[in-house]
Amino acid sequence: MDFIKDLWGFMKERKKFWLLPSILILLLFGALIILTSGSAIAPFIYTLF
């Protein structure tokens, strides 16, 4: 949790809010890969990458 607070503090102080969409997209892709790794959808997801 400290990492998230530090990251938010960094973005707030240095006005680097453009990093937020990049981080969110990376988190969404990571969650998508983890959640579909054991399902029948996995081969279709991996063909995208």
C-alpha atoms as an extended CHARMM CRD file, in Angstrom:
* protein
*
        49  EXT
         1         1  MET       CA              0.0000000000        0.0000000000        0.0000000000  PROA      1               0.0000000000
         2         2  ASP       CA              2.9420000000        2.3330000000        0.6260000000  PROA      2               0.0000000000
         3         3  PHE       CA              4.0070000000        1.9560000000       -2.9910000000  PROA      3               0.0000000000
         4         4  ILE       CA              0.6560000000        3.2330000000       -4.2250000000  PROA      4               0.0000000000
         5         5  LYS       CA              0.7880000000        6.1950000000       -1.8450000000  PROA      5               0.0000000000
         6         6  ASP       CA              4.3370000000        7.0130000000       -2.9530000000  PROA      6               0.0000000000
         7         7  LEU       CA              3.3960000000        6.7280000000       -6.6160000000  PROA      7               0.0000000000
         8         8  TRP       CA              0.3600000000        8.9780000000       -6.1500000000  PROA      8               0.0000000000
         9         9  GLY       CA              2.4740000000       11.4880000000       -4.2100000000  PROA      9               0.0000000000
        10        10  PHE       CA              5.0530000000       11.5190000000       -6.9930000000  PROA      10              0.0000000000
        11        11  MET       CA              2.4470000000       12.0730000000       -9.6890000000  PROA      11              0.0000000000
        12        12  LYS       CA              0.7000000000       14.7700000000       -7.6710000000  PROA      12              0.0000000000
        13        13  GLU       CA              3.8730000000       16.6660000000       -6.7870000000  PROA      13              0.0000000000
        14        14  ARG       CA              5.5330000000       16.5170000000      -10.1970000000  PROA      14              0.0000000000
        15        15  LYS       CA              2.2970000000       16.9200000000      -12.2240000000  PROA      15              0.0000000000
        16        16  LYS       CA              2.8290000000       13.5960000000      -13.9970000000  PROA      16              0.0000000000
        17        17  PHE       CA             -0.8370000000       12.6640000000      -14.2680000000  PROA      17              0.0000000000
        18        18  TRP       CA             -0.2480000000       11.3800000000      -17.7970000000  PROA      18              0.0000000000
        19        19  LEU       CA              1.2640000000        8.2710000000      -16.1620000000  PROA      19              0.0000000000
        20        20  LEU       CA             -2.0730000000        7.2390000000      -14.6590000000  PROA      20              0.0000000000
        21        21  PRO       CA             -3.7160000000        5.9000000000      -17.8680000000  PROA      21              0.0000000000
        22        22  SER       CA             -0.5590000000        3.9310000000      -18.7040000000  PROA      22              0.0000000000
        23        23  ILE       CA             -0.4690000000        2.3320000000      -15.2660000000  PROA      23              0.0000000000
        24        24  LEU       CA             -4.1740000000        1.4990000000      -15.3800000000  PROA      24              0.0000000000
        25        25  ILE       CA             -3.9010000000       -0.1430000000      -18.7980000000  PROA      25              0.0000000000
        26        26  LEU       CA             -0.9370000000       -2.2370000000      -17.6470000000  PROA      26              0.0000000000
        27        27  LEU       CA             -2.8750000000       -3.3220000000      -14.5630000000  PROA      27              0.0000000000
        28        28  LEU       CA             -5.9260000000       -4.2290000000      -16.6410000000  PROA      28              0.0000000000
        29        29  PHE       CA             -3.8520000000       -6.3080000000      -19.0650000000  PROA      29              0.0000000000
        30        30  GLY       CA             -2.1350000000       -8.0550000000      -16.1510000000  PROA      30              0.0000000000
        31        31  ALA       CA             -5.4580000000       -8.8520000000      -14.5070000000  PROA      31              0.0000000000
        32        32  LEU       CA             -6.8680000000      -10.0800000000      -17.8150000000  PROA      32              0.0000000000
        33        33  ILE       CA             -3.9510000000      -12.4570000000      -18.3340000000  PROA      33              0.0000000000
        34        34  ILE       CA             -4.1010000000      -13.7580000000      -14.7640000000  PROA      34              0.0000000000
        35        35  LEU       CA             -7.8600000000      -14.2710000000      -14.7700000000  PROA      35              0.0000000000
        36        36  THR       CA             -7.9780000000      -16.0350000000      -18.1200000000  PROA      36              0.0000000000
        37        37  SER       CA             -4.8650000000      -18.1770000000      -17.7210000000  PROA      37              0.0000000000
        38        38  GLY       CA             -6.8450000000      -21.2730000000      -16.7500000000  PROA      38              0.0000000000
        39        39  SER       CA             -9.8930000000      -20.8310000000      -18.9150000000  PROA      39              0.0000000000
        40        40  ALA       CA            -10.9250000000      -21.6830000000      -22.4530000000  PROA      40              0.0000000000
        41        41  ILE       CA            -10.5660000000      -18.0270000000      -23.4580000000  PROA      41              0.0000000000
        42        42  ALA       CA             -6.8020000000      -18.0540000000      -22.8620000000  PROA      42              0.0000000000
        43        43  PRO       CA             -5.7360000000      -19.0960000000      -26.4160000000  PROA      43              0.0000000000
        44        44  PHE       CA             -7.7200000000      -16.2200000000      -27.8870000000  PROA      44              0.0000000000
        45        45  ILE       CA             -6.2360000000      -13.6850000000      -25.4630000000  PROA      45              0.0000000000
        46        46  TYR       CA             -2.6630000000      -14.8200000000      -26.1130000000  PROA      46              0.0000000000
        47        47  THR       CA             -3.0660000000      -14.4140000000      -29.8660000000  PROA      47              0.0000000000
        48        48  LEU       CA             -3.5470000000      -10.6840000000      -29.2800000000  PROA      48              0.0000000000
        49        49  PHE       CA             -0.0310000000      -10.4180000000      -27.9100000000  PROA      49              0.0000000000
